[in-house]
Amino acid sequence: MKPAHRRQRQRLTPALLAGIALLSSLAQSATAATAPARCAAPNILLQVLICGAMLLSTCLLQLAITVLLSEFTHQQRLVSRWASRVQGRALVVLLGAGLIALALLVDILLWALLFKGLGLMPTLETSVYFSGATFTTVGYGDLTLPRCWQLLSVGLAVNGLLLAGWSTALLVFLVQRTMELRLQNQSKPEH
């Protein structure tokens, strides 16, 4: 080996070892921060009841948004004022999509508050991240609930699947309704 390469390797070796040691300590601290807390095994019935209550509360929120949007698109003033213009119909769909997205974010936040309240996640940010990833069934696996509370993850994923379907159906309803309004407007006889 040439002396220049040897000197370069001798200078890089301590830096590489220091970098590896730093990464190792960061990984250990990250693992300690995300390691599941020990817990006493809760009753399975309690977890099912919690999942049921969360499912009920998120469905009630989604129902309120559904009723609001359904009533809004069946108002006669809306039909006569907004349905005649493309911009009005587009605004109805965009507002509906925004309300639906807001409701889904509130659902994720409700689950996150539950996990934080039960002490299953170290911070609210971590709890929101876990809830969002599980609610959307992405589930990266970088965070998990303690083994004795894992049934709540299943409830959250089922809740997310149900509300994703419901939200999609509601958005399709809004688009269909605005198209109906357009066709109704076109078929009205002019005075």
C-alpha positions in Angstrom: 0.0 0.0 0.0 1.3 3.4 -0.9 2.3 5.7 2.0 -0.2 8.4 0.9 -3.1 5.9 0.9 -2.0 4.6 4.3 -2.0 8.1 5.8 -5.4 8.8 4.3 -6.8 5.6 5.7 -5.3 6.3 9.1 -7.0 9.7 9.2 -10.4 8.3 8.0 -10.5 5.3 10.3 -11.0 7.3 13.5 -13.6 9.5 11.8 -15.5 6.4 10.6 -15.3 4.7 14.0 -16.6 7.9 15.6 -19.4 8.1 13.1 -20.4 4.5 13.7 -20.4 5.1 17.4 -22.5 8.2 17.0 -25.0 6.4 14.8 -25.1 3.5 17.3 -25.8 5.7 20.2 -28.5 7.6 18.2 -30.2 4.3 17.3 -30.1 3.1 20.9 -31.7 6.4 22.1 -34.3 6.3 19.4 -35.1 2.7 20.3 -35.4 3.6 23.9 -37.7 6.5 23.1 -40.0 4.4 20.9 -39.8 1.2 22.9 -43.3 0.2 24.1 -44.0 0.9 27.7 -44.7 -2.0 30.0 -48.3 -2.4 30.9 -50.6 -4.7 32.8 -52.6 -6.7 30.3 -56.0 -5.0 30.0 -59.2 -7.0 29.7 -59.9 -7.9 26.1 -63.5 -6.8 26.6 -62.3 -3.3 27.7 -60.3 -3.0 24.4 -63.3 -4.1 22.4 -65.5 -1.6 24.2 -62.9 1.2 23.6 -62.8 0.3 19.9 -66.6 0.3 19.7 -66.8 3.7 21.4 -64.2 5.2 19.1 -65.9 3.7 16.1 -69.3 5.0 17.2 -67.9 8.5 17.9 -66.1 8.8 14.6 -69.1 7.4 12.7 -71.3 10.1 14.4 -68.9 12.8 13.2 -69.0 11.3 9.7 -72.8 11.1 9.8 -73.0 14.8 10.8 -70.8 15.7 7.8 -72.9 13.5 5.5 -76.2 15.0 6.7 -74.8 18.5 6.4 -73.6 18.0 2.8 -76.7 16.1 1.8 -79.0 18.9 3.1 -76.8 21.6 1.6 -77.0 20.1 -1.9 -80.8 19.8 -1.7 -81.5 23.4 -0.8 -83.6 25.1 -3.4 -81.6 28.3 -3.2 -78.4 26.5 -3.8 -79.9 24.7 -6.8 -81.1 27.9 -8.4 -78.0 30.1 -7.5 -75.0 27.8 -7.7 -76.0 24.9 -10.0 -76.2 27.1 -13.1 -72.4 28.0 -12.9 -69.5 25.7 -13.3 -67.6 27.6 -10.6 -70.5 27.1 -8.1 -70.7 23.4 -8.7 -66.9 23.1 -8.4 -66.9 25.1 -5.2 -69.6 22.8 -3.7 -67.4 19.7 -4.5 -64.2 21.4 -3.1 -66.0 22.5 0.1 -67.4 19.0 0.5 -64.0 17.4 0.0 -62.5 19.9 2.5 -65.1 19.0 5.1 -64.6 15.3 4.6 -60.8 15.6 4.9 -61.2 17.7 8.0 -63.5 15.1 9.6 -61.0 12.4 8.8 -58.2 14.4 10.4 -60.4 15.0 13.5 -61.0 11.2 13.6 -57.2 10.6 13.6 -56.8 13.2 16.3 -59.4 11.5 18.5 -57.5 8.2 18.3 -54.2 10.0 19.0 -55.7 11.7 22.1 -56.9 8.3 23.2 -53.4 6.8 22.9 -51.7 9.7 24.5 -54.3 9.7 27.3 -53.7 6.0 28.0 -50.0 6.7 28.1 -49.4 4.3 25.1 -47.4 6.9 23.2 -44.7 9.2 24.5 -45.8 12.5 22.8 -48.9 13.8 21.1 -46.9 14.2 17.8 -45.9 10.5 18.0 -49.5 9.5 18.7 -50.8 11.5 15.8 -48.2 10.0 13.5 -49.1 6.5 14.7 -52.8 7.1 14.4 -52.5 8.5 10.9 -50.4 5.7 9.7 -52.6 3.0 11.2 -55.9 4.8 10.3 -54.9 4.9 6.6 -53.6 1.3 6.9 -50.1 2.3 5.8 -48.7 0.9 9.0 -45.0 1.5 8.6 -44.3 -0.6 11.7 -41.8 1.9 13.1 -44.1 2.5 16.0 -46.4 0.0 17.7 -48.6 -0.1 20.7 -47.5 -2.2 23.7 -48.3 -5.8 23.0 -51.0 -5.9 25.6 -52.8 -3.0 23.8 -52.4 -4.1 20.2 -56.1 -4.9 19.7 -56.6 -1.1 19.6 -54.5 -1.0 16.5 -56.9 -3.4 14.8 -59.8 -1.3 15.9 -58.1 1.8 14.5 -57.4 0.2 11.1 -61.0 -1.1 10.8 -62.2 2.4 11.7 -60.0 3.9 9.0 -61.1 1.4 6.4 -64.8 2.0 7.1 -64.4 5.8 7.1 -62.3 5.8 3.9 -65.1 4.0 2.1 -67.7 6.2 3.6 -65.8 9.3 2.7 -65.3 8.1 -0.9 -69.0 7.3 -1.2 -69.9 10.8 0.1 -67.5 12.5 -2.3 -69.0 10.5 -5.2 -72.5 11.5 -4.0 -71.4 15.2 -4.1 -70.1 14.9 -7.7 -73.2 13.1 -8.8 -75.5 15.6 -7.1 -73.7 18.5 -8.8 -74.1 16.8 -12.1 -77.8 16.3 -11.4 -78.1 20.0 -10.6 -76.4 20.9 -13.9 -78.8 18.6 -15.9 -81.8 20.0 -14.0 -80.7 23.5 -14.8 -80.3 22.7 -18.5 -83.7 21.1 -18.8 -85.6 24.0 -17.1 -87.7 26.0 -19.6 -86.6 29.6 -19.9 -89.1 32.3 -19.0 
